[in-house]
């Protein structure tokens, strides 16, 4: 069973639960999609039915944001731990290396995606990299064909939301060889070292948002979505 907040589904599975479930789905050649859900996306889904449909149609809607945890607590939900997009990607990289699933990286600037792969190979030297493309590829059909021919089984798409989810929806049918799709937003920036994550204490307490706000005060408008989201959840019937 999944939780639902303002009509947007959220999976209660942990990292380990998702990987275990994915192993079975991959063994059955079933395609899976992973989308991160946070209060900002839930609020966007209230204005755009397509965003809501994209999220709810995915296989795993991961609780990427302390706001989702708070909503679960006040509504008696089943989501008990965060599953961040960047950490989910890290788990999938380990899964890919362990089970030898070729990985394709798509998105970000050329220097970012290539540096991300270089850094990933340092911690996962045996990971099979099927290929990569920066996020500025104009010929979508040619890119899809390249991914298909690469034999990739795991695909990370870093185009920002909802662009990356729309891309996956358009091209999943043509990419039957790809069994795991994850929209990863700015995760390539983190893996490349271009963007620094919040220190561990902030992450452990679930207040990365505070660190990011202090580092970039212009995010205040985005962060104000959290109280609005929580008020709406409190008033909602679901």
N, C-alpha and C positions, 0 to 999 in steps of 0.2 A: 504494500500500500504506500502511496505517496501523500505527502501533505499538500495542501493547496492554500495559497495566500492571495486574496483578491483575484481568484480564478487562475492563478499561475501555479503550476505543479512544481514541487521540490522533492527530490529523492532523499530518503533518510539514510541511504547506504554510506558507509565509511569508505576510505581509500581501499582498504583491504577487501571490503565487500564488493566494491565495483570491479577490482581486478579479478577476484574469484568468479564473479558473474561473467565478466568479459571472456575469461578463458573458455567457459562453456559455450558462449555465443560464437567465439572465433572457431572453436572446434566444429561447430555446426555450420560454419560459413555464413553466419548472420551478421549483417551490417549493424553497427551501433554508432550513435552520435552522443557527444558529451557537450553540454552547454552550461556555462556558469550562470547562476542566478543570484542577483543581489537586489537590494531595495530599488536602486536606480532602474534596473531592467524591469522590475515588477511595475513601477510607476509608468515606464515607457509603454508597457503592455496595456495599460489602462487607456491610453490614447490611440494605440495602433493595434487593431485585432490581428494583423499579420505577425507582429512580434509575439503576441500571446500564443498564436497557433504554432509558430516556429519552436518556441520553448516547450510547449506541451507535447509536441510531436516527437521530441528527442527521446532517446533511450534513457539517458541519465541527466537530470537537472540538478547540478551540484550546488550545495549551499555555500556560495562564495560571498561571504559577508556576514559580519556579526549581527546585522539587522535581521537576517533570516533566523538566526538562533534566538534572538529576543522575541521575534514573532512566534516562534515555536513554543517558547516558554509561556508566553501570556495566553496562548490559545490551546495549550495542552497538546502540542503536536509531537511528532516522533523524530524530528531532526534534533540530534543531540551534539553534533560536532560539525565544525566547518570542514569543507572540502574545497580548498582554493584552486583556481584554475592553474596557477603556476606549479603548485605542489602536485596536482593531479597529472600534469604533464611530466613532472619528474618521476612519478610512479610508473607512468606509461613508458618512459624511456628505459627504466630498469626492466620492465616487463618485456619490452622489445629486445633488449640485449639477452635476457635470460632465455626467452623462447625463440630468439632469432627471427623476429618479424621485421622485414625491411620498412624503414621509415622515410617519409617524404616531408620536407619542410617548405611551406609556402607562405610568403608574406614578409613585411618589413622592408627596410632598405637593404641593398646588396651587402654593404659592409656589416650590417647588423646580423643578417641571417647566416652569413658565412662565418662570422666570429662566434655566433651561438653554436654552430655545428662544431667548430674547432674546440670550444670549451667543453661541450658535451662529450666529445671523444676522449677528453682527458679523464673523465670520470667513468665513461662507458666505452673503453677501448674496443670492445668486440661488438658494438652495436652496428647492425647493417644499415647504412645510409643509402637509400634508393636514389635520392636526388634532392634538389631544392630549386626554388625559384623565388626571386624577390617579389614584392607586392605590386610591382609596376608593369607586369606582363599585360600587354594589350590584347593579345590573341588568346581568348579564353579556350577556344576549341583546341588550339595547338597545345596549350598547357595541359588540358585534361588528357589529351592523347599521350603527352610525355609522361604524366603521372601513371597512366594505365600501362604504358610500355615499361615503366620502371619496375613493375612488380611490387610496388609498395602495398603494405597491409595496414599500416598506420599512417594517418595524414594529419599534420598539424596545420591549421589555417589561421594566420595572424593578420587579419584585415580590419579588426575592430568590429564591434557589434552595432547593428544587426547584419552588416555587410558580409561578414564571414559565414554566418548562419544561412543567409540567402544563397551564398555561393555553394555551400554544401548541399542545400536542398536542390538546387538546379542540376548539380553534377553527380549526385550519388548513383543514379541509375547507370550512368556511363562508366562509373568507376567500381564495377563489381569486384575487382581484385582488392579494393580497400575495404577493410572490415571494421576499422575504428577511425572515426573522424572526431577531432576535437577543435573547437574554436578557442584560440588561446590569447586573443587580444594582444597585449604588449609583452607577453612572456618571452619572446625572442630577445627583447631588450634586456630582460633580467638575466637570461642565460648567457648573453654576450658580455654582460658587465656594463652595458651602456647605462642602465638604470639600476640603482642600488635598492635592494629591498629594505624594509624597516628592520631595525635590530631585532634579534630573537625575543627579547622581553615584550616588545610591542606585539609581535606576532602571537606569542603565547597567550597574551591577555586579550587578543582579538581587537586591538586598537591600532592596527596599521593605518587606518583612516586618519587618526590623529597625527601620526608621524608624517603622512603624505600631505596633510593640510598645513602642518607647520613648515614643511619643505616647500610647499607650493600653495600659498594663500588663495590663489585664484580658483582653487577647487571648492571654495566655500559654497557656491551655488549648487554644485553637485551634492555636497555633503548635507545640505539642508533638506534633501529628499528623504533622509532617514527619519526625522521626526514626523514628517507628513505621512510617510509609509506606515509607521507604527500607529499613528492615530487612526488611519483608515482601517488597519487590521483590527484594532481594538473595537471599532464600531461595526465591523463586518460580521456576518453570520457564519462565514466559512473561515 
